[in-house]
Amino acid sequence: MIFSLKGKTAIVTGGGSGIGKAISKTFAKQGAHICILDFNEENGNTTVSEIKKENGSASFYQCDVANQNQIEEIFNAISKNNSIDILINNAGIAHVGNIENTNSEDLDRLYNVNIKGVYNGMKAAIKHFMKTRKGVIVNMASIASSVGISDRFAYSMTKGAVLTMTYSVAKDYVTSGIRCNCISPARVHTPFVDNFIKQNYPENHEKMFEKLSKTQPIGRMGKPEEIANLALYLCSDEASFITGSNFPIDGGFVTLNGN
C-alpha cells in the first residue's frame, strides 16, 4: 500500500478537532497507531472512538502543550509500549488584531501554545528519535509565516517562528535520520472558522463565509482532509528525500493574489 504507515506510531497534538482530527483519522487508515494529545478531553476521546469504529488504533492523552514536563512524561509513557516514529505539531490558537490591539497577555498566550508548544513537542520527540536514528516531524505553520496578513500580528509572529524552527531542526538533524518539514495552509474550513463567523457576524453568516472563501484565488477554503493528505505524504517513506521544506497549501493565495 502506497503511503503506508503500518507499524508506526504518530503523535498528533491538537488531534481532537479540525485539521488535527483529519490527520489523526487519515494516518490511522494508513495503519499508524495514533496518540492524540489535546487539551479538550471530550474532543480527543471522540476522535479516538471514531478511529476505533473504523478498526483503527488510537489513544488519547489530555495535555497542555505549553507544559514541558507534561509533554515529556507523555512521550516517555508512549515510548514504553511503542516506538515513536512521527510527530505532528498541530496544536495552535489564533488571535485577530494588529499591534495596537494586541496586548502582552495576548502575545504570551499565543507564544505559549504556538511557539513553546511546538518547541516542547520537537524537543521531546528528538530525544526519542535520536535513540533509533530515525523520525519525522511535520509542523503546522501558515501562509501568515510567509506573507503579510491584515490584523494577524501575534498569530503571524508565532507562525513565522514555527517556520524558522522547522528549518533549524531540519538542518541540525539531517545526518541523524530525522526529517522535519512544515505545512502552511491558507484558510481551511474547520469548526474554528464556523465559530468565528457565528460569533462575529451572526446576521451575515452566509455572506461572510462566501467572502472568506473567495480570499483564496481558487475560490474556496481548503478541506481538513486535503491538509491531512499532504501530511500523510510528508510522513511516509515515499517522502524520504524531503526535509527542511515549507509546503504552502493555499488555493494559490501566496503566489496568485495580486497577480
Backbone as CSV, one residue per row, in Angstrom:
resi,resn,N_x,N_y,N_z,CA_x,CA_y,CA_z,C_x,C_y,C_z
1,MET,0.844,-1.199,0.000,0.000,0.000,0.000,0.875,1.243,0.000
2,ILE,0.648,2.102,-0.984,1.434,3.330,-1.066,1.072,4.241,0.105
3,PHE,2.074,4.974,0.604,1.926,5.873,1.753,1.486,5.116,3.010
4,SER,1.951,3.899,3.138,1.595,3.091,4.308,2.324,3.587,5.549
5,LEU,1.612,3.597,6.668,2.206,3.916,7.968,2.075,2.722,8.912
6,LYS,1.896,1.564,8.350,1.694,0.360,9.153,2.880,0.119,10.082
7,GLY,2.567,-0.140,11.343,3.605,-0.406,12.332,4.222,0.828,12.944
8,LYS,3.768,2.018,12.528,4.341,3.257,13.047,3.405,3.908,14.067
9,THR,4.008,4.672,14.969,3.250,5.423,15.962,3.388,6.907,15.667
10,ALA,2.247,7.586,15.562,2.236,9.014,15.262,1.596,9.779,16.418
11,ILE,2.297,10.779,16.900,1.758,11.668,17.923,1.226,12.916,17.229
12,VAL,-0.034,13.255,17.504,-0.668,14.412,16.873,-1.161,15.351,17.967
13,THR,-0.540,16.523,18.082,-1.029,17.496,19.054,-2.229,18.232,18.456
14,GLY,-3.191,18.543,19.310,-4.411,19.152,18.799,-5.163,18.215,17.880
15,GLY,-5.049,16.911,18.140,-5.630,15.915,17.244,-7.096,15.652,17.451
16,GLY,-7.744,16.406,18.327,-9.138,16.146,18.626,-10.131,16.863,17.741
17,SER,-9.677,17.842,16.957,-10.617,18.603,16.129,-9.909,19.193,14.924
18,GLY,-10.708,19.649,13.969,-10.184,20.362,12.811,-9.158,19.589,12.008
19,ILE,-8.076,20.275,11.650,-7.021,19.661,10.851,-6.381,18.498,11.594
20,GLY,-6.167,18.655,12.891,-5.555,17.582,13.673,-6.385,16.319,13.670
21,LYS,-7.705,16.469,13.745,-8.594,15.309,13.696,-8.503,14.632,12.340
22,ALA,-8.496,15.411,11.274,-8.388,14.842,9.932,-7.072,14.090,9.759
23,ILE,-5.987,14.650,10.281,-4.694,13.975,10.204,-4.729,12.669,10.991
24,SER,-5.280,12.715,12.190,-5.349,11.516,13.025,-6.108,10.398,12.322
25,LYS,-7.247,10.708,11.739,-8.068,9.690,11.096,-7.438,9.184,9.799
26,THR,-6.812,10.094,9.058,-6.142,9.689,7.818,-4.961,8.768,8.095
27,PHE,-4.154,9.130,9.074,-2.990,8.312,9.425,-3.425,6.949,9.963
28,ALA,-4.500,6.928,10.729,-4.997,5.657,11.270,-5.433,4.723,10.149
29,LYS,-6.071,5.273,9.128,-6.495,4.455,7.986,-5.307,3.850,7.253
30,GLN,-4.163,4.514,7.357,-2.948,4.014,6.696,-2.138,3.106,7.607
31,GLY,-2.691,2.764,8.762,-2.083,1.736,9.602,-1.332,2.214,10.818
32,ALA,-1.245,3.521,11.030,-0.490,4.030,12.179,-1.298,3.910,13.464
33,HIS,-0.592,3.730,14.580,-1.214,3.902,15.892,-1.132,5.376,16.226
34,ILE,-2.273,5.979,16.546,-2.346,7.421,16.743,-2.420,7.751,18.228
35,CYS,-1.542,8.629,18.669,-1.583,9.154,20.031,-2.010,10.613,19.943
36,ILE,-3.236,10.869,20.352,-3.788,12.220,20.281,-3.506,12.959,21.571
37,LEU,-2.829,14.097,21.461,-2.580,14.973,22.596,-3.439,16.214,22.405
38,ASP,-4.361,16.446,23.320,-5.282,17.560,23.154,-5.692,18.085,24.526
39,PHE,-5.902,19.382,24.603,-6.349,19.988,25.854,-7.804,19.646,26.135
40,ASN,-8.585,19.475,25.044,-10.013,19.209,25.164,-10.247,17.700,25.244
41,GLU,-10.592,17.249,26.429,-10.746,15.804,26.664,-11.888,15.209,25.848
42,GLU,-12.987,15.922,25.752,-14.140,15.407,25.006,-13.800,15.217,23.533
43,ASN,-13.177,16.229,22.925,-12.811,16.122,21.514,-11.828,14.988,21.275
44,GLY,-10.830,14.870,22.161,-9.830,13.833,21.999,-10.418,12.444,22.075
45,ASN,-11.245,12.208,23.064,-11.868,10.887,23.230,-12.842,10.572,22.103
46,THR,-13.532,11.588,21.611,-14.453,11.374,20.492,-13.700,10.932,19.244
47,THR,-12.578,11.578,18.967,-11.780,11.206,17.802,-11.223,9.794,17.939
48,VAL,-10.765,9.437,19.120,-10.278,8.076,19.360,-11.390,7.061,19.094
49,SER,-12.589,7.350,19.575,-13.728,6.444,19.373,-14.050,6.286,17.885
50,GLU,-13.996,7.385,17.148,-14.278,7.324,15.712,-13.228,6.504,14.978
51,ILE,-11.986,6.643,15.376,-10.907,5.862,14.758,-11.103,4.373,15.045
52,LYS,-11.431,4.056,16.274,-11.611,2.650,16.646,-12.817,2.034,15.959
53,LYS,-13.860,2.824,15.715,-15.034,2.321,14.998,-14.677,1.924,13.567
54,GLU,-13.627,2.524,13.040,-13.169,2.205,11.685,-11.999,1.225,11.725
55,ASN,-11.886,0.521,12.862,-10.865,-0.524,13.059,-9.447,0.027,13.101
56,GLY,-9.322,1.291,13.456,-8.005,1.879,13.635,-7.545,1.770,15.074
57,SER,-6.319,2.202,15.314,-5.715,2.120,16.645,-5.364,3.526,17.112
58,ALA,-5.853,3.883,18.300,-5.609,5.237,18.807,-5.751,5.282,20.311
59,SER,-5.104,6.271,20.911,-5.223,6.524,22.344,-5.169,8.027,22.564
60,PHE,-5.727,8.464,23.692,-5.816,9.891,23.981,-5.060,10.241,25.254
61,TYR,-4.385,11.399,25.218,-3.673,11.931,26.377,-4.072,13.392,26.544
62,GLN,-4.733,13.696,27.656,-5.086,15.087,27.922,-3.800,15.858,28.206
63,CYS,-3.643,16.997,27.544,-2.325,17.626,27.563,-2.400,19.121,27.304
64,ASP,-1.565,19.861,28.016,-1.304,21.270,27.731,0.070,21.320,27.076
65,VAL,0.119,21.595,25.778,1.387,21.524,25.052,2.400,22.539,25.558
66,ALA,1.948,23.565,26.260,2.867,24.565,26.810,3.611,24.066,28.038
67,ASN,3.183,22.934,28.582,3.783,22.361,29.786,4.836,21.331,29.395
68,GLN,6.102,21.711,29.483,7.176,20.835,29.021,7.245,19.529,29.808
69,ASN,7.099,19.594,31.115,7.156,18.378,31.927,6.045,17.408,31.548
70,GLN,4.871,17.943,31.324,3.735,17.093,30.945,3.981,16.434,29.584
71,ILE,4.490,17.195,28.646,4.796,16.644,27.319,5.825,15.519,27.431
72,GLU,6.885,15.756,28.160,7.937,14.742,28.285,7.424,13.486,28.971
73,GLU,6.587,13.641,29.985,6.017,12.481,30.668,5.149,11.652,29.725
74,ILE,4.370,12.321,28.880,3.516,11.608,27.933,4.347,10.883,26.887
75,PHE,5.361,11.542,26.353,6.236,10.890,25.372,6.920,9.668,25.990
76,ASN,7.379,9.797,27.218,8.026,8.665,27.896,7.048,7.516,28.099
77,ALA,5.798,7.845,28.444,4.783,6.802,28.641,4.477,6.092,27.329
78,ILE,4.366,6.852,26.257,4.089,6.252,24.946,5.225,5.342,24.514
79,SER,6.462,5.776,24.768,7.634,5.020,24.300,7.819,3.692,25.019
80,LYS,7.148,3.506,26.146,7.270,2.241,26.874,6.641,1.087,26.109
81,ASN,5.618,1.402,25.313,4.907,0.360,24.579,5.019,0.491,23.065
82,ASN,5.464,1.649,22.608,5.538,1.889,21.165,6.782,2.701,20.822
83,SER,7.351,2.417,19.661,8.385,3.314,19.156,7.682,4.586,18.698
84,ILE,8.310,5.722,18.882,7.730,6.981,18.408,8.365,7.288,17.059
85,ASP,7.539,7.347,16.018,8.053,7.492,14.653,7.731,8.835,14.031
86,ILE,6.598,9.428,14.416,6.107,10.635,13.750,5.563,11.608,14.792
87,LEU,5.873,12.881,14.609,5.267,13.939,15.412,4.609,14.950,14.486
88,ILE,3.334,15.209,14.716,2.629,16.290,14.028,2.352,17.386,15.052
89,ASN,3.061,18.496,14.934,2.838,19.643,15.815,1.720,20.493,15.214
90,ASN,0.495,20.171,15.603,-0.669,20.825,15.012,-1.380,21.778,15.965
91,ALA,-1.260,21.564,17.266,-1.995,22.397,18.229,-1.644,23.866,18.053
92,GLY,-2.657,24.688,18.021,-2.419,26.114,17.856,-3.667,26.916,18.163
93,ILE,-3.466,28.187,18.470,-4.579,29.096,18.728,-4.381,30.370,17.914
94,ALA,-5.460,31.116,17.735,-5.427,32.293,16.867,-5.706,33.565,17.657
95,HIS,-5.408,34.681,17.026,-5.737,35.988,17.587,-5.909,36.962,16.436
96,VAL,-6.966,37.759,16.495,-7.231,38.764,15.475,-6.878,40.137,16.030
97,GLY,-6.021,40.864,15.314,-5.667,42.206,15.755,-4.306,42.633,15.246
98,ASN,-4.139,43.951,15.090,-2.832,44.488,14.747,-2.041,44.733,16.031
99,ILE,-0.864,45.353,15.934,-0.022,45.512,17.120,-0.660,46.432,18.157
100,GLU,-1.485,47.387,17.703,-2.104,48.316,18.648,-3.125,47.641,19.554
101,ASN,-3.838,46.667,19.029,-4.836,45.990,19.865,-4.435,44.557,20.191
102,THR,-3.119,44.342,20.266,-2.571,43.093,20.790,-1.840,43.434,22.077
103,ASN,-2.373,42.987,23.205,-1.714,43.292,24.465,-0.725,42.186,24.836
104,SER,0.025,42.409,25.892,1.071,41.456,26.255,0.490,40.110,26.668
105,GLU,-0.710,40.116,27.228,-1.358,38.848,27.594,-1.696,38.031,26.353
106,ASP,-2.176,38.708,25.312,-2.449,38.019,24.048,-1.167,37.398,23.486
107,LEU,-0.094,38.193,23.518,1.180,37.726,22.976,1.687,36.514,23.744
108,ASP,1.607,36.562,25.059,2.059,35.437,25.883,1.224,34.188,25.631
109,ARG,-0.081,34.378,25.490,-0.980,33.241,25.273,-0.642,32.524,23.968
110,LEU,-0.422,33.281,22.904,-0.085,32.675,21.625,1.316,32.086,21.637
111,TYR,2.247,32.776,22.287,3.608,32.246,22.386,3.617,30.883,23.071
112,ASN,2.890,30.770,24.169,2.925,29.543,24.957,2.436,28.329,24.186
113,VAL,1.426,28.518,23.366,0.885,27.381,22.607,1.581,27.222,21.259
114,ASN,1.625,28.291,20.470,2.067,28.184,19.084,3.579,28.069,18.907
115,ILE,4.334,28.624,19.848,5.799,28.531,19.758,6.347,27.554,20.783
116,LYS,6.069,27.812,22.048,6.598,26.928,23.088,6.031,25.517,22.953
117,GLY,4.771,25.406,22.547,4.181,24.084,22.349,4.889,23.288,21.265
118,VAL,5.245,23.959,20.178,5.987,23.290,19.091,7.389,22.924,19.554
119,TYR,8.033,23.847,20.236,9.360,23.568,20.811,9.310,22.364,21.739
120,ASN,8.336,22.332,22.647,8.232,21.224,23.597,8.049,19.890,22.880
121,GLY,7.189,19.893,21.872,6.959,18.657,21.127,8.198,18.172,20.407
122,MET,8.880,19.083,19.727,10.081,18.677,18.984,11.194,18.234,19.921
123,LYS,11.364,18.937,21.015,12.429,18.585,21.957,12.207,17.180,22.515
124,ALA,10.953,16.870,22.882,10.643,15.545,23.407,10.787,14.475,22.332
125,ALA,10.345,14.773,21.118,10.408,13.789,20.039,11.843,13.470,19.648
126,ILE,12.665,14.496,19.515,14.041,14.285,19.076,14.813,13.438,20.074
127,LYS,14.516,13.597,21.340,15.143,12.763,22.372,14.941,11.283,22.061
128,HIS,13.737,10.926,21.612,13.431,9.533,21.293,13.919,9.162,19.889
129,PHE,13.817,10.092,18.945,14.288,9.819,17.593,15.787,9.523,17.557
130,MET,16.542,10.196,18.398,17.994,10.004,18.400,18.389,8.596,18.855
131,LYS,17.515,7.941,19.598,17.813,6.582,20.049,17.745,5.592,18.887
132,THR,16.839,5.863,17.943,16.646,4.964,16.808,17.239,5.511,15.514
133,ARG,17.707,6.761,15.564,18.290,7.438,14.393,17.293,7.506,13.241
134,LYS,16.036,7.761,13.580,15.017,7.970,12.556,13.823,8.676,13.186
135,GLY,13.038,9.333,12.345,11.847,10.017,12.828,11.445,11.137,11.883
136,VAL,10.168,11.499,11.927,9.637,12.540,11.048,8.837,13.537,11.873
137,ILE,9.085,14.807,11.621,8.324,15.888,12.253,7.662,16.709,11.157
138,VAL,6.381,16.977,11.341,5.686,17.954,10.494,5.068,18.999,11.411
139,ASN,5.465,20.242,11.223,4.929,21.359,11.994,3.881,22.094,11.166
140,MET,2.811,22.512,11.824,1.777,23.258,11.122,2.072,24.742,11.234
141,ALA,2.538,25.318,10.127,2.788,26.757,10.072,1.551,27.425,9.469
142,SER,1.741,28.354,8.561,0.615,29.072,7.964,1.160,29.944,6.847
143,ILE,0.293,30.334,5.914,0.713,31.326,4.932,1.114,32.619,5.624
144,ALA,0.614,32.830,6.853,0.964,34.030,7.620,2.431,34.043,8.025
145,SER,3.125,32.927,7.864,4.554,32.892,8.148,5.381,33.414,6.972
146,SER,4.735,33.588,5.824,5.472,33.960,4.606,5.032,35.285,4.005
147,VAL,3.777,35.664,4.216,3.254,36.913,3.639,2.508,37.692,4.703
148,GLY,2.323,38.972,4.472,1.602,39.806,5.419,0.103,39.564,5.366
149,ILE,-0.493,39.361,6.531,-1.944,39.185,6.646,-2.469,40.277,7.575
150,SER,-3.494,40.988,7.145,-4.038,42.073,7.958,-4.582,41.558,9.282
151,ASP,-4.315,42.301,10.347,-4.863,42.016,11.677,-4.507,40.628,12.196
152,ARG,-3.298,40.215,11.942,-2.835,38.922,12.443,-1.420,39.060,13.025
153,PHE,-1.170,40.156,13.728,0.178,40.451,14.201,0.754,39.320,15.050
154,ALA,0.064,38.959,16.125,0.588,37.944,17.046,0.611,36.568,16.397
155,TYR,-0.439,36.251,15.669,-0.512,34.942,15.012,0.611,34.796,13.983
156,SER,0.824,35.830,13.176,1.890,35.783,12.171,3.256,35.632,12.823
157,MET,3.454,36.327,13.940,4.712,36.220,14.674,4.986,34.777,15.072
158,THR,3.965,34.114,15.606,4.180,32.745,16.080,4.398,31.779,14.928
159,LYS,3.671,31.969,13.845,3.824,31.047,12.720,5.139,31.271,11.969
160,GLY,5.633,32.505,11.998,6.970,32.744,11.462,8.020,31.987,12.250
161,ALA,7.826,31.927,13.563,8.741,31.173,14.412,8.675,29.677,14.114
162,VAL,7.470,29.172,13.862,7.326,27.749,13.521,8.102,27.431,12.251
163,LEU,8.011,28.320,11.266,8.730,28.109,10.010,10.233,28.055,10.234
164,THR,10.775,29.001,10.978,12.227,29.040,11.152,12.714,27.949,12.109
165,MET,11.893,27.561,13.089,12.259,26.416,13.921,12.349,25.151,13.079
166,THR,11.447,25.019,12.125,11.465,23.868,11.219,12.770,23.814,10.447
167,TYR,13.170,24.938,9.874,14.428,24.978,9.125,15.619,24.613,10.009
168,SER,15.630,25.152,11.224,16.751,24.929,12.126,16.878,23.462,12.520
169,VAL,15.755,22.853,12.902,15.791,21.445,13.308,16.161,20.547,12.120
170,ALA,15.620,20.851,10.953,15.962,20.056,9.767,17.463,20.103,9.497
171,LYS,18.052,21.278,9.626,19.490,21.446,9.384,20.323,20.701,10.428
172,ASP,19.946,20.819,11.692,20.740,20.236,12.768,20.690,18.713,12.796
173,TYR,19.612,18.124,12.275,19.448,16.667,12.427,19.362,15.929,11.096
174,VAL,19.778,16.587,10.016,19.690,15.954,8.698,20.563,14.709,8.599
175,THR,21.660,14.667,9.339,22.542,13.492,9.296,22.179,12.462,10.368
176,SER,21.114,12.707,11.104,20.713,11.803,12.182,19.477,10.977,11.837
177,GLY,19.084,11.008,10.573,17.929,10.234,10.146,16.601,10.859,10.509
178,ILE,16.613,12.147,10.883,15.401,12.842,11.298,15.025,13.871,10.239
179,ARG,13.795,13.781,9.748,13.302,14.750,8.779,12.334,15.717,9.454
180,CYS,12.374,16.971,9.038,11.497,17.985,9.627,11.030,18.947,8.538
181,ASN,9.716,19.006,8.329,9.113,19.894,7.349,7.933,20.628,7.977
182,CYS,7.422,21.615,7.270,6.201,22.260,7.757,5.221,22.480,6.621
183,ILE,3.967,22.576,6.992,2.870,22.822,6.071,2.295,24.198,6.384
184,SER,2.022,24.972,5.338,1.487,26.329,5.518,0.147,26.464,4.808
185,PRO,-0.938,26.171,5.526,-2.256,26.307,4.899,-2.708,27.758,4.835
186,ALA,-3.591,28.027,3.879,-4.388,29.245,3.917,-5.625,28.918,4.750
187,ARG,-6.714,29.604,4.508,-7.910,29.373,5.328,-8.502,27.999,5.024
188,VAL,-8.712,27.228,6.077,-9.277,25.887,5.969,-10.614,25.870,6.699
189,HIS,-11.602,25.219,6.107,-12.937,25.174,6.707,-12.960,24.186,7.860
190,THR,-12.846,24.704,9.052,-12.864,23.916,10.284,-13.940,24.483,11.216
191,PRO,-14.243,23.785,12.315,-15.183,24.350,13.296,-14.754,25.716,13.810
192,PHE,-13.441,25.977,13.847,-12.957,27.284,14.294,-13.496,28.393,13.394
193,VAL,-13.465,28.182,12.084,-13.957,29.189,11.144,-15.457,29.416,11.340
194,ASP,-16.205,28.330,11.470,-17.648,28.454,11.671,-17.968,29.216,12.955
195,ASN,-17.248,28.912,14.023,-17.475,29.598,15.295,-17.094,31.066,15.212
196,PHE,-15.993,31.351,14.501,-15.549,32.735,14.338,-16.619,33.557,13.622
197,ILE,-17.163,33.015,12.553,-18.196,33.730,11.805,-19.463,33.888,12.643
198,LYS,-19.824,32.836,13.341,-21.032,32.860,14.164,-20.951,33.925,15.248
199,GLN,-19.770,34.042,15.872,-19.602,34.986,16.964,-19.498,36.430,16.481
200,ASN,-18.857,36.632,15.341,-18.572,37.989,14.883,-19.538,38.513,13.817
201,TYR,-20.180,37.600,13.086,-21.087,38.021,12.021,-22.360,37.163,12.056
202,PRO,-23.076,37.151,13.188,-24.229,36.247,13.338,-25.350,36.504,12.340
203,GLU,-25.468,37.737,11.852,-26.561,38.063,10.938,-26.146,37.966,9.475
204,ASN,-24.869,37.746,9.224,-24.376,37.678,7.837,-23.500,36.446,7.624
205,HIS,-23.928,35.326,8.201,-23.087,34.125,8.184,-22.751,33.685,6.763
206,GLU,-23.755,33.526,5.917,-23.526,33.010,4.570,-22.697,33.986,3.733
207,LYS,-22.991,35.278,3.854,-22.258,36.292,3.096,-20.799,36.335,3.513
208,MET,-20.538,36.272,4.820,-19.160,36.312,5.307,-18.425,35.025,4.945
209,PHE,-19.104,33.889,5.017,-18.462,32.624,4.630,-18.013,32.691,3.171
210,GLU,-18.880,33.234,2.318,-18.538,33.353,0.901,-17.366,34.315,0.694
211,LYS,-17.373,35.417,1.450,-16.290,36.399,1.331,-14.958,35.793,1.748
212,LEU,-14.933,35.073,2.866,-13.703,34.450,3.337,-13.234,33.353,2.380
213,SER,-14.190,32.652,1.795,-13.839,31.593,0.852,-13.137,32.164,-0.372
214,LYS,-13.607,33.330,-0.825,-13.068,33.907,-2.052,-11.750,34.636,-1.857
215,THR,-11.263,34.716,-0.608,-9.926,35.286,-0.423,-8.859,34.357,-0.975
216,GLN,-9.202,33.086,-1.185,-8.306,32.169,-1.877,-8.596,32.254,-3.375
217,PRO,-7.592,32.467,-4.214,-7.842,32.598,-5.652,-8.618,31.432,-6.252
218,ILE,-8.466,30.238,-5.658,-9.162,29.070,-6.186,-10.661,29.135,-5.924
219,GLY,-11.085,30.046,-5.016,-12.499,30.307,-4.820,-13.168,29.573,-3.684
220,ARG,-12.410,28.894,-2.863,-12.993,28.178,-1.726,-11.938,28.011,-0.643
221,MET,-12.403,27.614,0.538,-11.482,27.255,1.613,-10.962,25.844,1.390
222,GLY,-9.845,25.554,2.036,-9.329,24.205,1.994,-10.160,23.283,2.875
223,LYS,-10.002,21.986,2.647,-10.655,20.975,3.477,-9.616,20.358,4.407
224,PRO,-9.981,20.071,5.665,-9.021,19.442,6.576,-8.401,18.176,6.005
225,GLU,-9.188,17.420,5.247,-8.681,16.180,4.665,-7.585,16.435,3.636
226,GLU,-7.638,17.597,2.973,-6.598,17.927,1.999,-5.272,18.208,2.691
227,ILE,-5.334,18.866,3.833,-4.125,19.101,4.613,-3.596,17.770,5.143
228,ALA,-4.512,16.918,5.576,-4.123,15.612,6.122,-3.419,14.761,5.079
229,ASN,-3.876,14.819,3.840,-3.253,14.014,2.787,-1.828,14.481,2.489
230,LEU,-1.614,15.795,2.548,-0.252,16.304,2.367,0.637,15.867,3.524
231,ALA,0.111,15.946,4.746,0.874,15.495,5.911,1.210,14.010,5.793
232,LEU,0.260,13.225,5.303,0.497,11.790,5.127,1.670,11.551,4.187
233,TYR,1.672,12.237,3.071,2.789,12.073,2.127,4.123,12.429,2.783
234,LEU,4.174,13.552,3.481,5.436,14.002,4.073,5.939,13.045,5.148
235,CYS,5.036,12.303,5.786,5.436,11.382,6.850,5.671,9.966,6.341
236,SER,5.367,9.731,5.084,5.518,8.394,4.517,6.949,8.168,4.040
237,ASP,7.274,6.915,3.821,8.606,6.577,3.295,8.797,7.102,1.884
238,GLU,7.683,7.339,1.174,7.791,7.867,-0.188,8.378,9.279,-0.202
239,ALA,8.352,9.963,0.935,8.892,11.328,1.021,10.242,11.356,1.724
240,SER,10.965,10.259,1.702,12.207,10.145,2.476,13.314,11.095,2.010
241,PHE,13.147,11.712,0.832,14.159,12.642,0.326,13.806,14.099,0.643
242,ILE,12.734,14.308,1.406,12.255,15.668,1.666,12.491,16.053,3.119
243,THR,13.249,17.105,3.335,13.421,17.673,4.671,13.772,19.150,4.549
244,GLY,13.454,19.918,5.573,13.771,21.342,5.585,12.962,22.156,4.599
245,SER,11.732,21.717,4.316,10.905,22.406,3.321,9.594,22.896,3.912
246,ASN,9.082,23.958,3.328,7.789,24.515,3.696,6.838,24.293,2.537
247,PHE,5.667,23.746,2.821,4.710,23.403,1.775,3.437,24.234,1.910
248,PRO,3.306,25.312,1.109,2.036,26.044,1.101,0.943,25.169,0.501
249,ILE,-0.235,25.195,1.115,-1.414,24.539,0.548,-2.535,25.536,0.732
250,ASP,-2.714,26.381,-0.291,-3.396,27.652,-0.057,-4.306,28.122,-1.186
251,GLY,-4.633,27.245,-2.113,-5.514,27.669,-3.204,-4.953,28.806,-4.018
252,GLY,-3.622,28.932,-4.045,-2.961,29.974,-4.828,-2.776,31.287,-4.104
253,PHE,-3.037,31.330,-2.798,-3.031,32.602,-2.062,-1.684,33.321,-2.144
254,VAL,-0.601,32.617,-1.889,0.705,33.261,-1.786,1.190,33.741,-3.155
255,THR,1.029,32.925,-4.176,1.609,33.263,-5.484,0.657,33.970,-6.436
256,LEU,-0.643,33.819,-6.263,-1.579,34.359,-7.253,-2.300,35.619,-6.794
257,ASN,-2.375,35.899,-5.500,-3.021,37.129,-5.054,-2.229,38.326,-5.538
258,GLY,-2.923,39.255,-6.164,-2.274,40.464,-6.652,-1.706,40.316,-8.039
259,ASN,-1.776,39.119,-8.628,-1.266,38.923,-9.994,-2.406,38.910,-10.998
